[in-house]
Amino acid sequence: MRAVVTDVDVRSSVAAIRGLGRSGIQVVAVGPAGAAGLRSRFASDHIVAPDAAEDPDGFLAALAAISERWPRLVVYPGKEESLDVLLGRDVTPEAVLPYPGRDAVEVLRDKRTVPTLAERAGFKSPRSFHQGPLGALDEGSIEYPCLIKPLAKGTALGAARVLGGTADTRKFMSTLPPDEGVLVQERVAGALEAVSLVLAPGGRLVARFHQRALATWPAAAGSSRLAVGLEPDDDLVARAAGMLAGAGFWGLAHVQFLAAVDGPYLIDINTRYYGSIALAMASGVNLPAIWHAVTVGERLPARVPPYTSGVTYRWVEGELLAALHGSPRSALRRARAPRVGPMWAGDDPWASAALASQALGAWFARRARRLCRGTPR
């Protein structure tokens, strides 16, 4: 079966195209005009389609047209907005989603269920000060510093933010609508770690990868900008896999923790391609190809394959942003070899160049918006 990868304007989708294509899987790249993935040599076909967030009907119509041309497809959403659309509506009978069903996916995506999932698996979770509309937030109930997160993925808030005090909270509240659903939690000290797992139907563990962030962007609550692959923590992997299987889930999940002194705190579960997936692939775990094998029912290895630990990952764009916002040494350091990044691949140069161009264009656009608002940085 062909693999359809949507939202190929984001680096995680481009990495997935490369992983699938290198395994001999025929890939249909789908994204807006000019998207980097439309230039990938590992995609056998390149289809321009509207962004699901801006035109969900047009997005679905494009997928329906693709399924008429190539029956029996697996559609892998690259963004949360695309996943929302695909879970909410039928594409065509021939198009398969790589998930067990809507309920099993949604229970993992909803941050309100994280404490319950964590408790069942023996993990800790950060204390919550508020869950619900931003306008109903009681400032007196908050302990600072704290984190504010969107209750659902793909909303206006986007990434988590750190609030340092009452002034920060009031300023932040003025930037979002009062009905925006938010989760306000304690800020737990600890390194960001993650285990990426692929489960087969029935809960069997097929693949795993363990990583630690050495630096993030934004610095206090963002994505990995520098990370390293670790030897797998078998206990952590087993408990995370049991948690996913207990929710009825199979497929790919990126489970994030904070490695605190009193144990791991579960903070997020991602059920699609994620930003640093290139690190797992460079370490010998081709997560996109393994996920596809599980979805189409191919024969799987009898044992979970090993991987190489110690490979490092560097997101140069994140490092440059950190350098421009108070960490100038970030732009000068080099990640320890062997290393990989989310953009460049020597065997896929045109897509690599397009990703770099997109990142540069996005930076100039952000800077122009800030200058228009009178904030030079």
DOLUMLUM-711827 format. One record per residue (C-alpha): residue number from 1; x, y, z. Coordinates in Angstrom, 2 decimals. Last residue first. Layout:
N
+------+---------+---------+---------+
: resi :       u :       v :       w :
+------+---------+---------+---------+
:  NUM :       X :       Y :       Z :
...
+------+---------+---------+---------+
This chain:
377
+------+---------+---------+---------+
: resi :       u :       v :       w :
+------+---------+---------+---------+
:  377 :   13.32 :   41.21 :   18.65 :
:  376 :   12.48 :   44.78 :   17.61 :
:  375 :    9.08 :   44.92 :   19.39 :
:  374 :    7.20 :   47.87 :   17.84 :
:  373 :    4.20 :   45.89 :   16.62 :
:  372 :    5.30 :   46.34 :   13.00 :
:  371 :    8.81 :   45.30 :   14.05 :
:  370 :    7.36 :   42.15 :   15.59 :
:  369 :    5.47 :   41.26 :   12.41 :
:  368 :    8.59 :   41.84 :   10.29 :
:  367 :   10.66 :   39.62 :   12.59 :
:  366 :    8.13 :   36.81 :   12.33 :
:  365 :    8.10 :   37.05 :    8.52 :
:  364 :   11.92 :   37.14 :    8.36 :
:  363 :   12.09 :   33.99 :   10.52 :
:  362 :    9.44 :   32.21 :    8.41 :
:  361 :   11.39 :   32.98 :    5.23 :
:  360 :   14.59 :   31.58 :    6.73 :
:  359 :   12.82 :   28.41 :    7.86 :
:  358 :   11.20 :   27.96 :    4.45 :
:  357 :   14.55 :   28.42 :    2.68 :
:  356 :   16.19 :   25.84 :    4.94 :
:  355 :   13.39 :   23.38 :    4.28 :
:  354 :   13.67 :   24.02 :    0.52 :
:  353 :   17.41 :   23.35 :    0.58 :
:  352 :   16.86 :   20.03 :    2.33 :
:  351 :   14.06 :   19.10 :   -0.08 :
:  350 :   16.42 :   19.72 :   -2.98 :
:  349 :   19.33 :   17.88 :   -1.37 :
:  348 :   17.71 :   14.49 :   -0.56 :
:  347 :   20.61 :   12.02 :   -0.42 :
:  346 :   22.78 :   14.40 :    1.57 :
:  345 :   20.04 :   14.94 :    4.13 :
:  344 :   19.67 :   18.38 :    5.74 :
:  343 :   16.58 :   19.49 :    7.61 :
:  342 :   15.94 :   17.83 :   10.99 :
:  341 :   19.60 :   17.49 :   11.96 :
:  340 :   21.93 :   14.54 :   12.51 :
:  339 :   25.04 :   13.81 :   14.50 :
:  338 :   27.77 :   11.22 :   14.93 :
:  337 :   29.50 :   13.25 :   16.19 :
:  336 :   29.08 :   15.67 :   19.12 :
:  335 :   26.90 :   18.69 :   18.35 :
:  334 :   28.78 :   21.83 :   17.43 :
:  333 :   28.65 :   25.07 :   19.36 :
:  332 :   28.67 :   28.49 :   17.72 :
:  331 :   24.97 :   29.36 :   17.35 :
:  330 :   24.20 :   28.37 :   20.93 :
:  329 :   26.98 :   30.61 :   22.23 :
:  328 :   24.77 :   33.67 :   21.70 :
:  327 :   22.18 :   32.61 :   24.31 :
:  326 :   20.14 :   35.78 :   24.94 :
:  325 :   17.31 :   35.78 :   22.43 :
:  324 :   19.19 :   35.86 :   19.13 :
:  323 :   21.28 :   32.85 :   20.14 :
:  322 :   18.14 :   30.92 :   21.13 :
:  321 :   16.66 :   31.64 :   17.71 :
:  320 :   19.89 :   30.44 :   16.08 :
:  319 :   19.85 :   27.21 :   18.10 :
:  318 :   16.22 :   26.59 :   17.22 :
:  317 :   17.00 :   27.04 :   13.53 :
:  316 :   19.99 :   24.72 :   13.87 :
:  315 :   17.99 :   21.80 :   15.26 :
:  314 :   20.84 :   19.58 :   16.45 :
:  313 :   20.57 :   15.86 :   17.09 :
:  312 :   23.23 :   13.63 :   18.63 :
:  311 :   23.90 :    9.90 :   18.18 :
:  310 :   24.97 :    8.39 :   21.50 :
:  309 :   22.94 :    5.18 :   21.32 :
:  308 :   22.92 :    2.84 :   18.30 :
:  307 :   19.79 :    0.73 :   17.98 :
:  306 :   18.49 :   -2.71 :   18.92 :
:  305 :   15.54 :   -4.38 :   17.14 :
:  304 :   12.48 :   -5.50 :   19.14 :
:  303 :   12.32 :   -9.24 :   18.63 :
:  302 :   10.27 :  -11.56 :   16.41 :
:  301 :   10.54 :   -9.12 :   13.52 :
:  300 :    7.20 :   -8.10 :   11.92 :
:  299 :    5.34 :   -9.63 :    8.98 :
:  298 :    3.38 :   -6.93 :    7.19 :
:  297 :   -0.08 :   -5.99 :    8.41 :
:  296 :   -0.56 :   -2.72 :    6.55 :
:  295 :   -0.53 :   -0.60 :    9.73 :
:  294 :    2.32 :   -2.43 :   11.46 :
:  293 :    4.56 :   -2.17 :    8.38 :
:  292 :    3.69 :    1.54 :    8.07 :
:  291 :    4.68 :    2.18 :   11.69 :
:  290 :    7.97 :    0.34 :   11.05 :
:  289 :    8.67 :    2.48 :    7.96 :
:  288 :    7.95 :    5.75 :    9.79 :
:  287 :    9.95 :    4.66 :   12.89 :
:  286 :   13.14 :    3.78 :   11.04 :
:  285 :   15.12 :    2.93 :   14.18 :
:  284 :   18.84 :    2.84 :   13.34 :
:  283 :   20.22 :    5.79 :   15.30 :
:  282 :   19.82 :    8.12 :   12.30 :
:  281 :   16.11 :    7.22 :   12.23 :
:  280 :   15.67 :    7.89 :   15.95 :
:  279 :   17.38 :   11.28 :   15.56 :
:  278 :   15.34 :   12.17 :   12.45 :
:  277 :   12.18 :   11.93 :   14.60 :
:  276 :   13.18 :   15.22 :   16.28 :
:  275 :   10.07 :   17.22 :   15.32 :
:  274 :    7.38 :   14.56 :   15.76 :
:  273 :    5.48 :   12.28 :   13.34 :
:  272 :    2.05 :   11.56 :   14.82 :
:  271 :    0.50 :   10.39 :   18.10 :
:  270 :    2.22 :   12.78 :   20.53 :
:  269 :    1.88 :   12.11 :   24.26 :
:  268 :    2.70 :   14.82 :   26.81 :
:  267 :    3.84 :   15.57 :   30.37 :
:  266 :    4.58 :   12.32 :   32.22 :
:  265 :    6.79 :   13.03 :   35.22 :
:  264 :    9.73 :   10.64 :   35.66 :
:  263 :   11.14 :   10.06 :   39.15 :
:  262 :   11.86 :   11.95 :   42.37 :
:  261 :   14.93 :   13.77 :   41.03 :
:  260 :   12.99 :   14.83 :   37.92 :
:  259 :   13.34 :   13.35 :   34.43 :
:  258 :   10.55 :   15.30 :   32.72 :
:  257 :    8.68 :   13.00 :   30.39 :
:  256 :    7.48 :   12.86 :   26.79 :
:  255 :    5.81 :    9.95 :   25.00 :
:  254 :    6.15 :    9.89 :   21.20 :
:  253 :    3.53 :    7.43 :   19.95 :
:  252 :    3.47 :    5.38 :   16.76 :
:  251 :    0.82 :    2.70 :   16.14 :
:  250 :   -1.49 :    0.91 :   18.58 :
:  249 :   -3.81 :    2.34 :   21.21 :
:  248 :   -6.46 :    0.62 :   23.31 :
:  247 :   -5.82 :    2.89 :   26.31 :
:  246 :   -4.23 :   -0.05 :   28.15 :
:  245 :   -1.92 :   -0.54 :   25.16 :
:  244 :   -0.64 :    3.01 :   25.53 :
:  243 :   -0.08 :    2.69 :   29.29 :
:  242 :    1.54 :   -0.74 :   28.87 :
:  241 :    3.95 :    0.70 :   26.31 :
:  240 :    4.85 :    3.54 :   28.67 :
:  239 :    5.41 :    1.11 :   31.56 :
:  238 :    7.55 :   -1.19 :   29.44 :
:  237 :    9.61 :    1.66 :   27.98 :
:  236 :   10.30 :    3.18 :   31.40 :
:  235 :   11.31 :   -0.21 :   32.80 :
:  234 :   13.53 :   -1.01 :   29.81 :
:  233 :   15.36 :    2.32 :   29.90 :
:  232 :   16.69 :    2.29 :   26.33 :
:  231 :   20.31 :    3.37 :   25.88 :
:  230 :   20.12 :    7.06 :   25.09 :
:  229 :   19.92 :    9.13 :   21.90 :
:  228 :   21.07 :   12.72 :   22.27 :
:  227 :   19.36 :   16.09 :   21.95 :
:  226 :   19.97 :   19.72 :   20.98 :
:  225 :   17.10 :   21.93 :   19.79 :
:  224 :   14.51 :   19.78 :   21.50 :
:  223 :   11.08 :   21.42 :   21.55 :
:  222 :    9.93 :   24.07 :   24.02 :
:  221 :    9.20 :   24.76 :   27.66 :
:  220 :   11.98 :   26.76 :   29.32 :
:  219 :   14.38 :   27.46 :   26.48 :
:  218 :   11.87 :   28.05 :   23.71 :
:  217 :   13.61 :   26.20 :   22.21 :
:  216 :   15.20 :   23.28 :   24.02 :
:  215 :   18.62 :   22.15 :   25.23 :
:  214 :   20.21 :   18.81 :   26.17 :
:  213 :   17.02 :   16.95 :   25.29 :
:  212 :   17.14 :   13.24 :   26.14 :
:  211 :   16.24 :   10.32 :   23.89 :
:  210 :   14.85 :    6.78 :   24.07 :
:  209 :   13.81 :    4.73 :   21.03 :
:  208 :   11.40 :    1.81 :   20.76 :
:  207 :   10.14 :   -0.68 :   18.20 :
:  206 :    7.61 :   -3.55 :   17.91 :
:  205 :    5.97 :   -3.62 :   21.35 :
:  204 :    2.90 :   -5.90 :   21.26 :
:  203 :   -0.27 :   -4.07 :   22.33 :
:  202 :   -2.98 :   -6.10 :   20.59 :
:  201 :   -2.56 :   -4.23 :   17.34 :
:  200 :    1.18 :   -3.54 :   16.94 :
:  199 :    2.92 :   -0.92 :   19.05 :
:  198 :    5.55 :    1.56 :   17.87 :
:  197 :    7.25 :    3.51 :   20.62 :
:  196 :    9.15 :    6.78 :   20.94 :
:  195 :   10.47 :    7.36 :   24.45 :
:  194 :   11.05 :   10.92 :   25.51 :
:  193 :   13.20 :   12.96 :   27.87 :
:  192 :   13.12 :   16.61 :   28.93 :
:  191 :   15.55 :   17.21 :   31.78 :
:  190 :   14.08 :   18.03 :   35.18 :
:  189 :   12.52 :   20.76 :   37.28 :
:  188 :    8.71 :   20.61 :   37.40 :
:  187 :    6.78 :   23.77 :   36.57 :
:  186 :    3.39 :   23.52 :   38.20 :
:  185 :    0.48 :   23.39 :   35.81 :
:  184 :   -1.99 :   25.63 :   33.99 :
:  183 :   -4.10 :   23.89 :   31.34 :
:  182 :   -5.84 :   26.04 :   28.76 :
:  181 :   -9.01 :   26.11 :   26.68 :
:  180 :   -9.38 :   29.42 :   24.83 :
:  179 :  -12.80 :   30.89 :   25.69 :
:  178 :  -11.28 :   34.15 :   26.97 :
:  177 :   -9.66 :   34.87 :   23.59 :
:  176 :   -5.86 :   35.14 :   23.69 :
:  175 :   -3.33 :   38.00 :   23.89 :
:  174 :   -4.75 :   39.72 :   27.00 :
:  173 :   -4.31 :   36.55 :   29.04 :
:  172 :   -0.56 :   36.68 :   28.38 :
:  171 :   -0.18 :   40.16 :   29.82 :
:  170 :   -2.23 :   39.22 :   32.86 :
:  169 :   -0.22 :   36.05 :   33.45 :
:  168 :    3.15 :   37.73 :   32.99 :
:  167 :    2.18 :   40.46 :   35.47 :
:  166 :    1.03 :   37.85 :   37.98 :
:  165 :    4.31 :   35.96 :   37.92 :
:  164 :    6.84 :   33.94 :   35.94 :
:  163 :    4.56 :   32.32 :   33.41 :
:  162 :    6.30 :   29.73 :   31.23 :
:  161 :    4.72 :   28.93 :   27.89 :
:  160 :    3.52 :   25.71 :   26.24 :
:  159 :    3.29 :   25.61 :   22.46 :
:  158 :    0.27 :   26.51 :   20.32 :
:  157 :   -1.98 :   28.97 :   22.14 :
:  156 :   -4.30 :   29.35 :   19.14 :
:  155 :   -5.18 :   25.64 :   19.05 :
:  154 :   -3.51 :   22.70 :   17.25 :
:  153 :   -3.49 :   20.36 :   20.22 :
:  152 :   -6.19 :   20.53 :   22.87 :
:  151 :   -5.91 :   21.77 :   26.45 :
:  150 :   -3.32 :   24.32 :   25.35 :
:  149 :   -0.50 :   24.73 :   27.85 :
:  148 :    0.40 :   27.22 :   30.60 :
:  147 :    3.44 :   26.40 :   32.70 :
:  146 :    4.17 :   27.71 :   36.19 :
:  145 :    6.65 :   29.87 :   38.06 :
:  144 :    4.80 :   30.62 :   40.20 :
:  143 :    1.96 :   29.04 :   42.18 :
:  142 :   -1.49 :   29.76 :   40.75 :
:  141 :   -4.79 :   29.77 :   42.64 :
:  140 :   -4.87 :   33.56 :   43.08 :
:  139 :   -4.86 :   34.12 :   39.34 :
:  138 :   -8.25 :   32.43 :   39.02 :
:  137 :   -8.59 :   31.41 :   35.35 :
:  136 :  -12.19 :   31.52 :   34.10 :
:  135 :  -11.31 :   33.65 :   31.04 :
:  134 :   -8.69 :   31.12 :   29.97 :
:  133 :  -11.40 :   28.49 :   29.56 :
:  132 :  -10.72 :   25.16 :   31.28 :
:  131 :   -8.21 :   23.40 :   33.47 :
:  130 :   -6.49 :   25.32 :   36.27 :
:  129 :   -3.88 :   24.78 :   38.99 :
:  128 :   -2.71 :   21.33 :   37.86 :
:  127 :    0.02 :   19.42 :   39.67 :
:  126 :    2.63 :   17.89 :   37.36 :
:  125 :    2.36 :   14.14 :   36.64 :
:  124 :    3.96 :   11.12 :   38.31 :
:  123 :    4.27 :    7.75 :   36.64 :
:  122 :    3.01 :    4.38 :   37.89 :
:  121 :    1.26 :    3.41 :   34.66 :
:  120 :   -2.27 :    3.95 :   36.02 :
:  119 :   -1.20 :    7.21 :   37.65 :
:  118 :    0.25 :    8.58 :   34.41 :
:  117 :   -2.87 :    7.77 :   32.40 :
:  116 :   -5.03 :    9.51 :   34.98 :
:  115 :   -2.73 :   12.56 :   35.12 :
:  114 :   -2.58 :   12.73 :   31.28 :
:  113 :   -6.37 :   12.70 :   30.75 :
:  112 :   -6.75 :   16.50 :   30.83 :
:  111 :   -3.96 :   16.81 :   28.27 :
:  110 :   -6.20 :   15.32 :   25.59 :
:  109 :   -4.10 :   13.72 :   22.85 :
:  108 :   -3.91 :   10.29 :   24.49 :
:  107 :   -7.66 :    9.96 :   25.06 :
:  106 :   -8.20 :   11.28 :   21.54 :
:  105 :   -6.25 :    8.49 :   19.87 :
:  104 :   -8.06 :    5.59 :   21.55 :
:  103 :  -11.44 :    7.25 :   20.93 :
:  102 :  -10.82 :    7.96 :   17.23 :
:  101 :   -9.92 :    4.46 :   16.14 :
:  100 :   -7.10 :    1.89 :   16.06 :
:   99 :   -4.74 :    4.23 :   14.19 :
:   98 :   -2.81 :    4.28 :   10.91 :
:   97 :   -5.70 :    5.85 :    8.95 :
:   96 :   -6.78 :    3.89 :    5.86 :
:   95 :   -8.02 :    5.36 :    2.58 :
:   94 :  -10.01 :    2.96 :    0.39 :
:   93 :  -13.36 :    3.63 :    2.07 :
:   92 :  -12.90 :    7.35 :    1.30 :
:   91 :  -11.99 :   10.34 :    3.50 :
:   90 :  -14.34 :    9.86 :    6.44 :
:   89 :  -14.61 :   12.76 :    8.86 :
:   88 :  -13.62 :   13.72 :   12.40 :
:   87 :  -10.42 :   11.71 :   12.76 :
:   86 :   -9.10 :   13.04 :    9.45 :
:   85 :   -9.96 :   16.65 :   10.26 :
:   84 :   -8.39 :   16.58 :   13.73 :
:   83 :   -5.31 :   14.77 :   12.37 :
:   82 :   -4.90 :   17.50 :    9.77 :
:   81 :   -5.08 :   20.17 :   12.47 :
:   80 :   -2.53 :   18.29 :   14.57 :
:   79 :   -0.01 :   18.30 :   11.76 :
:   78 :    1.73 :   15.66 :    9.64 :
:   77 :   -1.21 :   13.33 :    9.04 :
:   76 :   -0.30 :    9.85 :    7.75 :
:   75 :   -2.78 :    8.50 :    5.18 :
:   74 :   -2.48 :    4.81 :    4.28 :
:   73 :   -3.70 :    4.15 :    0.74 :
:   72 :   -5.67 :    1.36 :   -0.86 :
:   71 :   -6.76 :    2.76 :   -4.22 :
:   70 :   -4.40 :    5.05 :   -6.15 :
:   69 :   -6.11 :    7.51 :   -8.51 :
:   68 :   -9.43 :    7.54 :   -6.68 :
:   67 :   -7.55 :    7.73 :   -3.39 :
:   66 :   -5.70 :   10.85 :   -4.57 :
:   65 :   -8.97 :   12.57 :   -5.49 :
:   64 :  -10.36 :   11.81 :   -2.02 :
:   63 :   -7.19 :   13.23 :   -0.45 :
:   62 :   -7.59 :   16.47 :   -2.42 :
:   61 :  -11.27 :   16.70 :   -1.43 :
:   60 :  -10.30 :   16.24 :    2.21 :
:   59 :   -7.89 :   19.18 :    2.10 :
:   58 :  -10.40 :   21.31 :    0.18 :
:   57 :  -13.03 :   20.64 :    2.86 :
:   56 :  -10.55 :   21.38 :    5.63 :
:   55 :   -9.53 :   24.73 :    4.13 :
:   54 :   -7.36 :   26.84 :    6.44 :
:   53 :   -6.43 :   24.30 :    9.12 :
:   52 :   -6.28 :   21.44 :    6.63 :
:   51 :   -3.77 :   23.29 :    4.44 :
:   50 :   -4.81 :   23.15 :    0.81 :
:   49 :   -3.35 :   20.53 :   -1.57 :
:   48 :   -0.45 :   20.27 :   -4.02 :
:   47 :    0.37 :   16.64 :   -4.85 :
:   46 :    3.87 :   15.18 :   -5.31 :
:   45 :    4.29 :   11.56 :   -6.43 :
:   44 :    7.08 :    9.01 :   -5.97 :
:   43 :    8.30 :   10.77 :   -2.85 :
:   42 :   11.89 :    9.91 :   -1.92 :
:   41 :   13.33 :   12.56 :   -4.25 :
:   40 :   11.82 :   15.22 :   -2.02 :
:   39 :   10.76 :   18.42 :   -3.75 :
:   38 :    7.10 :   18.30 :   -2.66 :
:   37 :    8.44 :   17.77 :    0.84 :
:   36 :    9.70 :   21.35 :    0.97 :
:   35 :    6.25 :   22.88 :    0.52 :
:   34 :    6.13 :   25.40 :   -2.35 :
:   33 :    2.42 :   24.94 :   -2.98 :
:   32 :    0.67 :   23.48 :    0.04 :
:   31 :    1.16 :   19.83 :    0.97 :
:   30 :    0.82 :   16.20 :   -0.04 :
:   29 :    3.73 :   13.82 :   -0.67 :
:   28 :    2.66 :   10.43 :   -2.08 :
:   27 :    5.12 :    7.78 :   -0.95 :
:   26 :    5.91 :    4.39 :   -2.48 :
:   25 :    7.65 :    2.28 :    0.15 :
:   24 :   11.16 :    1.09 :   -0.74 :
:   23 :   12.59 :    1.42 :    2.75 :
:   22 :   14.46 :    4.60 :    1.79 :
:   21 :   11.13 :    6.06 :    0.70 :
:   20 :    9.47 :    5.52 :    4.08 :
:   19 :   12.31 :    7.05 :    6.07 :
:   18 :   12.75 :    9.94 :    3.64 :
:   17 :    9.03 :   10.74 :    3.56 :
:   16 :    9.02 :   10.63 :    7.36 :
:   15 :   11.86 :   13.15 :    7.57 :
:   14 :    9.89 :   15.47 :    5.27 :
:   13 :    6.83 :   15.08 :    7.52 :
:   12 :    8.89 :   15.97 :   10.60 :
:   11 :   10.34 :   19.03 :    8.86 :
:   10 :    7.01 :   20.70 :    8.16 :
:    9 :    5.86 :   21.82 :    4.67 :
:    8 :    5.01 :   18.21 :    3.90 :
:    7 :    1.64 :   18.64 :    5.59 :
:    6 :    0.37 :   15.23 :    4.47 :
:    5 :    2.20 :   11.93 :    4.00 :
:    4 :    0.32 :    9.40 :    1.85 :
:    3 :    1.82 :    5.93 :    2.08 :
:    2 :    1.17 :    3.52 :   -0.78 :
:    1 :    0.00 :    0.00 :    0.00 :
+------+---------+---------+---------+
